[in-house]
Amino acid sequence: MGKGEFFFLLYQLGWVWSGFWLRFVSTFIPLFDTVWSWLIPPRRQVIKMASTGEGLTSIIKTWLKDPADSLGVEFHRASGPEIEKHSRRSHGEWGDLLTEDEYVERENTLRKTEAAQIGHQGWTLVKDGESLSGCETLEHRAFVLRPGKAEVESTLCHNIGTVFTPKEQRKGFGSTMMLHLAKALKDFVKRGGDTVKPDFSYLFSDIGQDFYAKNGWRVMDDRTFIQIRTELDRKNQFSGQCSPPWGAVTNIEVDFDHMASDCVNKTASLKIIENLCAMDRKLLKQSLKDRQAKDGTKTYVAVQPTPEIFTWFWTREQFTTETFKRDGKRDQVKKSPNVARRFALANYQEKPRPTIKGAVVTFSGRQSLGWILWSRMFYAPTTKDPRNPTEKGGPADAKPNFTLFILRIALNKEEIDKAARESEVATAIRAEVGVPGTGSDADKLTFIVSQLLLRKAYDQAHDWKMDQIEIWRPKPLVVEAAKKMFGSLVREGTKEEADIPSLNWHRKETEKARKKVENGPREGQDLKAFGKETKKTFENATKHIEWVDCEKYCWGV
């Protein structure tokens, strides 16, 4: 064999050998990459750490950092049985005066409401078929007004509720679930298969301000509320005030059967709610624009008031009151070990269905000047242990906590301004006793309308033996009207431990903060310091977000 033939043969063998390796690489590298991605979820960070000489301990921490992958944990949409199991496990937290079976029945009833049919979803984090943590979300329509934009956008948001992790599983799985939930809601796949991009999600924390904040849900600045304590012997003291000669104050009555196939019997009374919500959305959009005119650097968001939201609350209320009536036989009342439940059974078994859901003030048959919508809620006593101020289910002999929550109080500024210019109204305003002496006639009329609405709420709270009325984020004139009317019965406060409004902004401003959480703590950084750092990062990324009119109607899920 000549020298030339020898080199030609080597050349051919080289091509054969290289072809073999190319085929090997093309066949096994994808499989290797799959195994690699399964073994080491944050593999890019691990490679980077190894190449820069990071210590083995640090690399191992990063290797095992994501329990949702490395520990065989899966996050997915909950099935019907998984949702029911979640309800049973969380009964001790939110069941209040209902038995476990009653609580599960109530939650199943709420999932049949129109609001839930539009966008309810359960979520769960599982391992080996066992749920470690779970929650539920409800889709709502929202308004967003961005800096530099003249028009308010109609978009979507998600309300998160019933977040629950059993005590034995509180080893970081709750945080893991919330991180996966944020990803799922950012690019949300609806039931029909369409992908939407909601601008934000929100929740109301009952476990303080830190847990959700470090996972992306920033605590909102405006957390004010007022409570008006009711006293059974003082109803008549407030009944005669501010009766207007220029208009009328009427109850809003809505009667429906929550067990009906469509959950709501759409009577003429419910049509009133639809009309009020339509007016309310118009007012809310204008409120966002008014705020932008004062500060154009912020993004303003609001949850749209819809009939579906309010009927969700009223279905909840009606279920509870009918349960008391159904279970209110005298022998059961006497045998109940819980004083609060015994009180409810004794006082509500003869009560008619609660059909009065609010009140509206009108002027000479024209459009509404303002309206108020409420819901009765029957909570178990809270524990008196100062170390656990938000823990439910205190001593069985403790006083009940029944509250008339104001879901929404709306004041129609445009119509109030028009009415205040009418001579008969202006004359009546100036003759009214107890109205502030300063301010425009429109402000004084707003004050009067607020008092009329609050008096109606007090009447209902009194008739239903509610302990108090509670209003979230009240307008200054509403607070002033309440103080003037009810005096020492009014208490102002800020939500610090429970019902804390918290919002997660899903747009590009928070991408850096989300990646920081996903990457985990730095070498040598303890988890507490890391939590404070991520909380601050999210706060800085979303400080331009302002939630307008975050009232009780936003709470339901």
CORKA-V865855 format. One record per residue. N is the residue number from 1. RES is the residue in one small letter. NEAR is the number of other C-alpha atoms within 8 Angstrom. Layout:
N&RES&NEAR ; N&RES&NEAR
This chain:
1&m&4 ; 2&g&5 ; 3&k&6 ; 4&g&6 ; 5&e&8 ; 6&f&9 ; 7&f&8 ; 8&f&8 ; 9&l&8 ; 10&l&8 ; 11&y&8 ; 12&q&8 ; 13&l&8 ; 14&g&8 ; 15&w&8 ; 16&v&8 ; 17&w&8 ; 18&s&8 ; 19&g&8 ; 20&f&8 ; 21&w&8 ; 22&l&8 ; 23&r&8 ; 24&f&9 ; 25&v&8 ; 26&s&8 ; 27&t&8 ; 28&f&8 ; 29&i&9 ; 30&p&8 ; 31&l&8 ; 32&f&8 ; 33&d&8 ; 34&t&8 ; 35&v&8 ; 36&w&10 ; 37&s&10 ; 38&w&9 ; 39&l&7 ; 40&i&11 ; 41&p&11 ; 42&p&11 ; 43&r&10 ; 44&r&6 ; 45&q&8 ; 46&v&12 ; 47&i&8 ; 48&k&8 ; 49&m&10 ; 50&a&10 ; 51&s&7 ; 52&t&6 ; 53&g&6 ; 54&e&9 ; 55&g&7 ; 56&l&6 ; 57&t&6 ; 58&s&9 ; 59&i&12 ; 60&i&8 ; 61&k&8 ; 62&t&12 ; 63&w&13 ; 64&l&10 ; 65&k&8 ; 66&d&12 ; 67&p&11 ; 68&a&10 ; 69&d&10 ; 70&s&14 ; 71&l&8 ; 72&g&9 ; 73&v&12 ; 74&e&9 ; 75&f&11 ; 76&h&7 ; 77&r&8 ; 78&a&10 ; 79&s&7 ; 80&g&6 ; 81&p&6 ; 82&e&10 ; 83&i&11 ; 84&e&9 ; 85&k&8 ; 86&h&11 ; 87&s&11 ; 88&r&11 ; 89&r&8 ; 90&s&11 ; 91&h&12 ; 92&g&9 ; 93&e&9 ; 94&w&7 ; 95&g&11 ; 96&d&12 ; 97&l&9 ; 98&l&9 ; 99&t&7 ; 100&e&9 ; 101&d&8 ; 102&e&9 ; 103&y&13 ; 104&v&12 ; 105&e&8 ; 106&r&11 ; 107&e&9 ; 108&n&8 ; 109&t&10 ; 110&l&11 ; 111&r&9 ; 112&k&10 ; 113&t&16 ; 114&e&11 ; 115&a&12 ; 116&a&11 ; 117&q&9 ; 118&i&7 ; 119&g&10 ; 120&h&12 ; 121&q&9 ; 122&g&12 ; 123&w&14 ; 124&t&15 ; 125&l&14 ; 126&v&12 ; 127&k&10 ; 128&d&6 ; 129&g&5 ; 130&e&6 ; 131&s&10 ; 132&l&13 ; 133&s&15 ; 134&g&15 ; 135&c&13 ; 136&e&13 ; 137&t&14 ; 138&l&13 ; 139&e&12 ; 140&h&11 ; 141&r&10 ; 142&a&12 ; 143&f&14 ; 144&v&12 ; 145&l&14 ; 146&r&9 ; 147&p&9 ; 148&g&5 ; 149&k&7 ; 150&a&6 ; 151&e&5 ; 152&v&12 ; 153&e&7 ; 154&s&8 ; 155&t&10 ; 156&l&12 ; 157&c&14 ; 158&h&13 ; 159&n&15 ; 160&i&13 ; 161&g&11 ; 162&t&9 ; 163&v&9 ; 164&f&10 ; 165&t&11 ; 166&p&9 ; 167&k&5 ; 168&e&5 ; 169&q&10 ; 170&r&9 ; 171&k&6 ; 172&g&7 ; 173&f&13 ; 174&g&12 ; 175&s&9 ; 176&t&11 ; 177&m&13 ; 178&m&9 ; 179&l&9 ; 180&h&9 ; 181&l&9 ; 182&a&10 ; 183&k&8 ; 184&a&8 ; 185&l&11 ; 186&k&12 ; 187&d&10 ; 188&f&10 ; 189&v&9 ; 190&k&8 ; 191&r&5 ; 192&g&5 ; 193&g&6 ; 194&d&7 ; 195&t&8 ; 196&v&8 ; 197&k&9 ; 198&p&14 ; 199&d&11 ; 200&f&13 ; 201&s&14 ; 202&y&13 ; 203&l&13 ; 204&f&11 ; 205&s&13 ; 206&d&9 ; 207&i&8 ; 208&g&10 ; 209&q&11 ; 210&d&7 ; 211&f&9 ; 212&y&11 ; 213&a&13 ; 214&k&15 ; 215&n&12 ; 216&g&14 ; 217&w&14 ; 218&r&14 ; 219&v&10 ; 220&m&11 ; 221&d&4 ; 222&d&5 ; 223&r&12 ; 224&t&11 ; 225&f&13 ; 226&i&13 ; 227&q&12 ; 228&i&12 ; 229&r&9 ; 230&t&13 ; 231&e&8 ; 232&l&7 ; 233&d&5 ; 234&r&8 ; 235&k&11 ; 236&n&7 ; 237&q&6 ; 238&f&10 ; 239&s&8 ; 240&g&7 ; 241&q&6 ; 242&c&8 ; 243&s&6 ; 244&p&6 ; 245&p&6 ; 246&w&9 ; 247&g&10 ; 248&a&10 ; 249&v&10 ; 250&t&7 ; 251&n&10 ; 252&i&11 ; 253&e&9 ; 254&v&10 ; 255&d&9 ; 256&f&9 ; 257&d&8 ; 258&h&11 ; 259&m&6 ; 260&a&8 ; 261&s&5 ; 262&d&8 ; 263&c&12 ; 264&v&12 ; 265&n&9 ; 266&k&8 ; 267&t&9 ; 268&a&6 ; 269&s&11 ; 270&l&10 ; 271&k&9 ; 272&i&9 ; 273&i&9 ; 274&e&10 ; 275&n&8 ; 276&l&8 ; 277&c&11 ; 278&a&9 ; 279&m&8 ; 280&d&10 ; 281&r&10 ; 282&k&8 ; 283&l&9 ; 284&l&10 ; 285&k&10 ; 286&q&8 ; 287&s&8 ; 288&l&13 ; 289&k&11 ; 290&d&8 ; 291&r&9 ; 292&q&12 ; 293&a&7 ; 294&k&6 ; 295&d&7 ; 296&g&9 ; 297&t&7 ; 298&k&11 ; 299&t&11 ; 300&y&14 ; 301&v&13 ; 302&a&12 ; 303&v&11 ; 304&q&10 ; 305&p&10 ; 306&t&9 ; 307&p&10 ; 308&e&9 ; 309&i&12 ; 310&f&11 ; 311&t&10 ; 312&w&13 ; 313&f&10 ; 314&w&9 ; 315&t&11 ; 316&r&10 ; 317&e&11 ; 318&q&11 ; 319&f&10 ; 320&t&11 ; 321&t&11 ; 322&e&9 ; 323&t&9 ; 324&f&12 ; 325&k&12 ; 326&r&8 ; 327&d&9 ; 328&g&12 ; 329&k&9 ; 330&r&7 ; 331&d&6 ; 332&q&9 ; 333&v&11 ; 334&k&7 ; 335&k&6 ; 336&s&9 ; 337&p&6 ; 338&n&8 ; 339&v&12 ; 340&a&15 ; 341&r&9 ; 342&r&12 ; 343&f&8 ; 344&a&10 ; 345&l&14 ; 346&a&10 ; 347&n&8 ; 348&y&11 ; 349&q&13 ; 350&e&6 ; 351&k&8 ; 352&p&4 ; 353&r&7 ; 354&p&9 ; 355&t&7 ; 356&i&8 ; 357&k&12 ; 358&g&13 ; 359&a&14 ; 360&v&14 ; 361&v&15 ; 362&t&13 ; 363&f&12 ; 364&s&7 ; 365&g&6 ; 366&r&6 ; 367&q&7 ; 368&s&11 ; 369&l&14 ; 370&g&14 ; 371&w&13 ; 372&i&13 ; 373&l&11 ; 374&w&12 ; 375&s&12 ; 376&r&10 ; 377&m&9 ; 378&f&11 ; 379&y&10 ; 380&a&12 ; 381&p&13 ; 382&t&11 ; 383&t&12 ; 384&k&6 ; 385&d&6 ; 386&p&5 ; 387&r&4 ; 388&n&7 ; 389&p&10 ; 390&t&10 ; 391&e&9 ; 392&k&12 ; 393&g&12 ; 394&g&11 ; 395&p&7 ; 396&a&9 ; 397&d&7 ; 398&a&9 ; 399&k&7 ; 400&p&10 ; 401&n&12 ; 402&f&12 ; 403&t&14 ; 404&l&14 ; 405&f&12 ; 406&i&14 ; 407&l&13 ; 408&r&10 ; 409&i&9 ; 410&a&8 ; 411&l&10 ; 412&n&10 ; 413&k&7 ; 414&e&6 ; 415&e&10 ; 416&i&13 ; 417&d&9 ; 418&k&8 ; 419&a&9 ; 420&a&12 ; 421&r&9 ; 422&e&8 ; 423&s&7 ; 424&e&7 ; 425&v&11 ; 426&a&11 ; 427&t&8 ; 428&a&10 ; 429&i&11 ; 430&r&6 ; 431&a&6 ; 432&e&8 ; 433&v&4 ; 434&g&5 ; 435&v&9 ; 436&p&6 ; 437&g&4 ; 438&t&4 ; 439&g&7 ; 440&s&6 ; 441&d&10 ; 442&a&9 ; 443&d&9 ; 444&k&12 ; 445&l&11 ; 446&t&11 ; 447&f&13 ; 448&i&11 ; 449&v&11 ; 450&s&14 ; 451&q&13 ; 452&l&13 ; 453&l&15 ; 454&l&9 ; 455&r&10 ; 456&k&11 ; 457&a&13 ; 458&y&11 ; 459&d&10 ; 460&q&8 ; 461&a&15 ; 462&h&12 ; 463&d&7 ; 464&w&6 ; 465&k&8 ; 466&m&14 ; 467&d&11 ; 468&q&12 ; 469&i&16 ; 470&e&12 ; 471&i&13 ; 472&w&12 ; 473&r&11 ; 474&p&10 ; 475&k&6 ; 476&p&6 ; 477&l&10 ; 478&v&11 ; 479&v&10 ; 480&e&9 ; 481&a&12 ; 482&a&14 ; 483&k&10 ; 484&k&8 ; 485&m&8 ; 486&f&10 ; 487&g&8 ; 488&s&6 ; 489&l&9 ; 490&v&12 ; 491&r&8 ; 492&e&8 ; 493&g&7 ; 494&t&7 ; 495&k&10 ; 496&e&8 ; 497&e&12 ; 498&a&11 ; 499&d&8 ; 500&i&16 ; 501&p&12 ; 502&s&14 ; 503&l&13 ; 504&n&11 ; 505&w&12 ; 506&h&12 ; 507&r&9 ; 508&k&5 ; 509&e&9 ; 510&t&12 ; 511&e&8 ; 512&k&7 ; 513&a&12 ; 514&r&9 ; 515&k&8 ; 516&k&9 ; 517&v&10 ; 518&e&6 ; 519&n&7 ; 520&g&9 ; 521&p&10 ; 522&r&5 ; 523&e&5 ; 524&g&5 ; 525&q&8 ; 526&d&7 ; 527&l&7 ; 528&k&6 ; 529&a&8 ; 530&f&11 ; 531&g&9 ; 532&k&9 ; 533&e&9 ; 534&t&14 ; 535&k&14 ; 536&k&9 ; 537&t&9 ; 538&f&15 ; 539&e&9 ; 540&n&7 ; 541&a&10 ; 542&t&11 ; 543&k&7 ; 544&h&8 ; 545&i&9 ; 546&e&10 ; 547&w&9 ; 548&v&8 ; 549&d&6 ; 550&c&11 ; 551&e&11 ; 552&k&12 ; 553&y&10 ; 554&c&9 ; 555&w&9 ; 556&g&10 ; 557&v&9
